[in-house]
Amino acid sequence: MTETLETQSVRNYDIEELKRLDMAHHWHPFTDTKALHKEGGARVITRAEGCYLYDGDGHKLLDGMAGLWCVNVGYGRQELAETAYRQMLELPYYNTFFKTATPPAIELSAKVASLLGDNFHHIFYSNSGSEANDTVLRMVRHYWNLKGQPNKKTIISRWNAYHGSTVAGASLGGMKPMHKQADLPIPGITHVMQPHWFQEAEQGETPEDFGKRAAHAIEQRILELGPENVAAFIGEPVQGAGGVVIPPSTYWPEVQKICQKYDLLLIADEVICGFGRTGSWFGHQTLGIKPDLIPMAKGMSSGYLPISAVAVSDKVSETLFEKGGEFYHGYTYSGHPAACAVALRNIEIMEREHLVEKVHNETGPYLAEALATLRDHPLVGETRTLGLLGAVEICKNKETRERFADLGKVGTMCRDHIMERNAISRACGDTMVVSPPLIIEKGQIDDLVAALRGALDDTMADVEKLGL
Ligand SMILES: Cc1ncc(COP(=O)(O)O)c(C=O)c1O
């Protein structure tokens, strides 16, 4: 099934030499380096176009993950490259610290605020989703200090959430292996159960009842800690890296009520869900959540340049501006002019090509139907989607939702098998997830789902052979 193409890279790479240098000098994130080297090193991606990646060994791969959930407008957009080029010639860099601003940072702020509706008028920039979440933590603590409630410090998050890799980001996240390696979380962050019906509901518990139970775990924790000590709740509208965990319909309305009742700030981490992914501009709009702070990144520039931001509601910004004095926080590249110019043009492309509407009306529903066809597969316990976020649950027993022992082993096999079929889907534990570019066409969704079915068949053969 391996498709081999002539690659047309800008440069004529010596791939074997690059692989050797990669192993000799390049330390990859989230990678077991010893295992990678044992397997012969990394696949070198040399170019990309639309929804396809090309590697140095001549493969053309359908990118079912939009890079890392970010390349929303697809690869190879000349106008984004030209925008960066022109901005770099005109003004490659200036900071926004000392009573200065640049046109792209101003224009992007106004544009993002306009996409967020009436409650949000101020945007604070950083470079990655992790830094956006660090910024949120600083803002939340500053806010309650200014409100004369300095004990309101603890932020409640969820197990299996992903909020980044910096110290605050990883602490806010609920990934236990990350905590273990760095003695995290830092004080003032606590975790409760995630709204993952497939994995965590009791036998016979309906999604609606489970959603309420998961929300009440937040209330219980607030009462244990004392509401006067709890500052905020943070959640991704849909947990991405946790396995595209789409909460039951009862969850977010209940969370919203609980935050109001106990005077908590509500943080919607839109790093994945923002910029059209769920069929609205932002995931909180799709799910009817009313947050106070919104970290965002990824789809903001479709990954063409690094940029992230926190949108701050008027409720929070009024206090911080009126009473806060100087906010001792920021990054050299906050509001980087080239990154802002590219993000602005990226949003223009999404508007011009009606990509958000396309996800909502056309490709989102189509992906839902296409993934649902996999439910007859013996390994598949559930499929679920929201917009162009999708998940396929691999399990040992469809009826009882029993998992395979050693969670992640079978998922990883399936991930490797789909790659052999020239398509990319990621394994989060034993959940196969997809998050393709928002430009994906129906025929390409069919190809992706066909590759998933083939990979599931290959995985089934492994499972039988190994007696798992
Ligand atoms: C929801 C969420 N928040 C934060 C982050 C961290 O973003 P970054 O990797 O840009 O630091 C991610 C990254 O995947 C994410 O999915």
The ligand as an ORCA input file, in Angstrom:
! r2SCAN-3c Opt
* xyz 0 1
  C      -5.620     22.466     25.181
  C      -4.156     22.769     25.105
  N      -3.643     23.738     25.885
  C      -2.356     24.066     25.847
  C      -1.474     23.421     24.993
  C      -0.043     23.798     24.978
  O       0.280     24.446     23.799
  P       1.799     24.556     23.313
  O       2.234     23.188     22.924
  O       1.716     25.513     22.163
  O       2.587     25.109     24.439
  C      -1.970     22.427     24.150
  C      -1.069     21.730     23.225
  O      -1.404     20.735     22.617
  C      -3.338     22.074     24.226
  O      -3.836     21.110     23.464
*
